[in-house]
Amino acid sequence: MISHPYTLRIGRRDDKVGHVVELDGHDIANAVLGLTVTFKGGEPPLATLDLVLDEIPTETDEVRVHMPEATRELLVRLGWTPPAEEATP
């Protein structure tokens, strides 16, 4: 599990239906399927994010995977390094 200190803000949208989920100032609400915040005495809160990823059922040895740009950007901000051939969108 990736664990780094980030700033997380969760709230309601002022004029729209839905929620705001900001990670280090970036609204990632469209890429979040679920979010759990765990509080443990003497430690900073731990946020566990369940991200929306496209799933492609296949039984082939070679497959192309499509990832929404919002999900890709979030994973990069969390420390993921995309494959070399896709490092630049």
C-alpha positions in Angstrom: 0.0 0.0 0.0 1.3 3.5 -0.9 1.4 5.7 2.2 2.5 9.3 1.9 1.3 12.5 3.7 -1.2 14.3 1.5 -3.8 17.0 2.1 -7.4 15.6 1.7 -10.6 17.6 1.7 -14.0 16.0 1.5 -17.2 18.0 1.3 -20.5 18.8 -0.5 -20.6 20.8 -3.7 -22.1 24.2 -3.0 -24.4 24.5 -6.1 -24.4 20.9 -7.5 -25.4 17.5 -6.5 -22.4 15.4 -5.5 -19.3 15.6 -3.4 -15.8 17.2 -3.6 -12.9 15.0 -3.0 -9.6 17.0 -3.2 -6.2 15.4 -2.9 -3.5 18.1 -2.6 -5.8 20.6 -4.2 -6.9 18.4 -7.1 -10.5 17.5 -7.4 -10.5 13.7 -7.9 -14.2 13.0 -7.1 -14.8 11.6 -10.6 -12.1 9.0 -10.1 -13.2 7.8 -6.6 -15.6 4.9 -6.2 -15.2 4.8 -2.4 -13.2 6.4 0.4 -12.6 5.2 3.9 -10.9 7.3 6.6 -9.5 5.5 9.6 -8.6 7.4 12.8 -6.0 5.8 15.2 -4.9 7.5 18.4 -1.5 9.3 18.0 -1.3 8.9 14.2 -2.5 11.0 11.3 -5.8 9.8 9.7 -5.4 7.1 7.0 -7.5 7.5 3.9 -8.0 4.5 1.7 -9.2 5.3 -1.8 -11.1 2.9 -4.1 -10.5 4.2 -7.6 -12.7 3.7 -10.7 -10.7 1.8 -13.2 -12.0 0.4 -16.5 -11.9 -3.4 -16.5 -11.6 -5.4 -19.7 -12.3 -9.1 -19.4 -10.0 -11.0 -21.7 -8.2 -14.3 -22.3 -5.4 -13.1 -24.5 -1.7 -12.7 -23.8 -1.7 -9.1 -25.1 -4.2 -6.5 -24.3 -4.5 -2.7 -24.4 -5.8 -1.1 -21.2 -7.7 2.1 -21.3 -7.5 4.2 -18.2 -9.5 7.5 -17.8 -7.2 10.5 -17.7 -8.4 11.5 -14.3 -7.5 8.1 -12.9 -4.1 8.2 -14.6 -3.3 11.6 -13.2 -4.3 10.6 -9.7 -2.1 7.5 -9.8 0.9 9.5 -11.0 0.3 12.0 -8.2 0.3 9.1 -5.8 3.7 7.9 -7.1 2.8 5.4 -9.9 5.2 5.5 -12.9 3.4 4.8 -16.1 5.1 2.4 -18.7 7.8 4.2 -20.6 5.9 4.1 -23.9 3.0 6.0 -22.2 4.9 8.3 -19.9 3.7 11.3 -21.8 0.0 11.6 -22.7 
